Amino acid sequence: MNDESTRLDRMRYTKNTTSSRLAILAIVFDALFFISLYKSDCGTYYYTILIGASIIYNLVFMLATFLASEGVKGYQKNYTWLLLALGCGQIIRIFIYPMQAHSAVVDGVQVMGDAQFIRMIVYLCLSAACLFASAAINWRKTRALAAHIASVEAAKA
């Protein structure tokens, strides 16, 4: 019991680096997805308003994920919800560009080959998994720390 109490008390003075690093890893996987998608050159298929929205979403995603990675360092529970929302967003993205481009044909050529399609799906799934894991770890650690602080405060009174 004493070791557990010490570990929990130590959390008050250390950062939640596990959740933070997982969120940063999600950004890395998103960047790999970004590179894989935007290096493609298949005529004018990608020159649409959807690609502009995708670029803006990528920027917002990276900024929001970085903000969340900094927020979870301080065991802030509200960032758990942001991480979950961003993870869901990554799953939803699978059904936008990768699915559409994989099934599209321009001038008799498939816009996105099977290898690139699978690679992009893997990047998005890994990014989402990192975000979900980061959220779960942050939720668990935040609750444990809050309970410990409450017990310390109750013992003082």
C-alpha positions as CSV (number, residue, x, y, z in Angstrom):
1,M,0.0,0.0,0.0
2,N,2.8,2.4,0.8
3,D,4.5,1.9,-2.6
4,E,1.2,2.6,-4.3
5,S,0.7,5.7,-2.2
6,T,4.2,6.9,-3.0
7,R,3.7,6.3,-6.8
8,L,0.4,8.2,-6.7
9,D,2.0,11.1,-4.7
10,R,4.9,11.2,-7.1
11,M,2.4,11.8,-9.9
12,R,1.7,15.2,-8.4
13,Y,5.2,16.3,-9.3
14,T,5.8,14.5,-12.6
15,K,4.3,14.8,-16.0
16,N,2.1,12.4,-17.8
17,T,4.6,11.6,-20.5
18,T,3.1,8.4,-21.7
19,S,-0.1,10.1,-22.9
20,S,1.8,13.0,-24.3
21,R,4.2,10.8,-26.3
22,L,1.3,8.7,-27.7
23,A,-0.4,11.9,-28.9
24,I,2.8,13.1,-30.6
25,L,3.2,9.6,-32.2
26,A,-0.4,10.1,-33.5
27,I,0.9,13.3,-35.2
28,V,3.8,11.4,-36.8
29,F,1.4,8.8,-38.2
30,D,-0.8,11.6,-39.5
31,A,2.2,13.3,-41.1
32,L,3.0,10.0,-42.9
33,F,-0.6,9.8,-44.1
34,F,-0.3,13.4,-45.3
35,I,2.9,12.7,-47.2
36,S,1.5,9.5,-48.7
37,L,-1.6,11.3,-49.9
38,Y,-0.2,14.5,-51.2
39,K,2.8,13.0,-53.0
40,S,0.3,11.3,-55.3
41,D,0.0,12.8,-58.7
42,C,-2.8,11.5,-60.9
43,G,-3.8,14.3,-63.2
44,T,-6.2,16.7,-61.7
45,Y,-8.0,14.2,-59.5
46,Y,-6.8,15.8,-56.3
47,Y,-7.3,19.4,-57.4
48,T,-10.7,19.9,-55.7
49,I,-12.2,21.8,-52.8
50,L,-12.0,18.5,-50.8
51,I,-8.2,18.5,-50.9
52,G,-8.2,22.1,-49.6
53,A,-10.5,21.0,-46.8
54,S,-8.3,18.0,-46.1
55,I,-5.2,20.2,-45.8
56,I,-6.9,22.6,-43.4
57,Y,-8.2,19.6,-41.4
58,N,-4.6,18.2,-41.2
59,L,-3.4,21.5,-39.9
60,V,-6.1,21.8,-37.3
61,F,-5.7,18.1,-36.3
62,M,-1.9,18.6,-35.8
63,L,-2.4,21.8,-33.7
64,A,-5.2,20.3,-31.6
65,T,-3.3,17.1,-31.0
66,F,-0.2,19.0,-30.0
67,L,-2.4,21.1,-27.6
68,A,-3.8,17.9,-26.2
69,S,-0.4,16.4,-25.8
70,E,0.7,19.4,-23.7
71,G,-2.6,19.4,-21.7
72,V,-2.4,15.7,-20.7
73,K,1.1,16.3,-19.3
74,G,-0.6,18.1,-16.5
75,Y,-3.3,15.4,-15.9
76,Q,-6.1,17.6,-17.3
77,K,-9.2,15.4,-17.8
78,N,-10.8,17.6,-20.4
79,Y,-8.2,16.8,-23.0
80,T,-9.3,13.2,-22.8
81,W,-12.4,14.1,-24.7
82,L,-10.4,16.1,-27.3
83,L,-8.2,13.1,-27.9
84,L,-11.2,10.8,-28.3
85,A,-12.8,13.2,-30.8
86,L,-9.6,13.4,-32.8
87,G,-9.3,9.6,-32.8
88,C,-12.8,9.3,-34.1
89,G,-11.9,11.9,-36.8
90,Q,-9.0,9.8,-37.9
91,I,-11.3,6.8,-38.3
92,I,-13.9,8.8,-40.3
93,R,-11.1,10.1,-42.6
94,I,-10.6,6.5,-43.8
95,F,-13.9,6.7,-45.6
96,I,-13.1,10.1,-47.3
97,Y,-10.0,10.3,-49.4
98,P,-8.5,6.8,-49.2
99,M,-11.8,5.0,-50.1
100,Q,-12.7,7.5,-52.8
101,A,-9.3,7.6,-54.4
102,H,-8.9,3.9,-54.3
103,S,-12.1,3.3,-56.2
104,A,-11.6,6.2,-58.7
105,V,-10.2,5.8,-62.2
106,V,-8.8,8.6,-64.2
107,D,-7.9,8.1,-67.9
108,G,-8.0,4.3,-67.4
109,V,-5.6,4.5,-64.4
110,Q,-6.5,3.8,-60.8
111,V,-5.9,6.9,-58.8
112,M,-4.6,5.1,-55.7
113,G,-3.1,1.6,-55.9
114,D,-3.6,-1.1,-53.4
115,A,-0.3,-0.7,-51.6
116,Q,-0.8,3.0,-51.1
117,F,-4.4,2.5,-50.0
118,I,-3.4,-0.1,-47.4
119,R,-0.5,2.1,-46.2
120,M,-2.8,5.1,-45.7
121,I,-5.4,3.0,-43.9
122,V,-2.7,1.7,-41.6
123,Y,-1.4,5.2,-40.9
124,L,-4.9,6.5,-40.0
125,C,-5.6,3.4,-37.8
126,L,-2.3,3.7,-36.0
127,S,-2.9,7.4,-35.4
128,A,-6.4,6.8,-34.0
129,A,-5.1,3.9,-31.8
130,C,-2.4,6.2,-30.4
131,L,-5.1,8.9,-29.6
132,F,-7.4,6.4,-28.0
133,A,-4.6,4.9,-25.9
134,S,-3.5,8.4,-24.9
135,A,-7.0,9.3,-23.8
136,A,-7.5,6.0,-21.9
137,I,-4.2,6.4,-20.0
138,N,-4.9,10.1,-19.3
139,W,-8.4,9.2,-18.0
140,R,-7.0,6.4,-15.7
141,K,-4.1,8.5,-14.4
142,T,-6.2,11.6,-13.9
143,R,-8.8,9.7,-11.9
144,A,-6.2,8.0,-9.7
145,L,-4.4,11.2,-9.0
146,A,-7.7,13.1,-8.1
147,A,-8.7,10.3,-5.8
148,H,-5.2,10.3,-4.1
149,I,-5.3,14.1,-3.7
150,A,-8.8,13.8,-2.2
151,S,-7.6,11.2,0.3
152,V,-4.6,13.3,1.2
153,E,-6.8,16.3,1.8
154,A,-9.3,14.2,3.9
155,A,-6.4,12.9,6.0
156,K,-5.3,16.5,6.7
157,A,-8.7,17.5,7.9
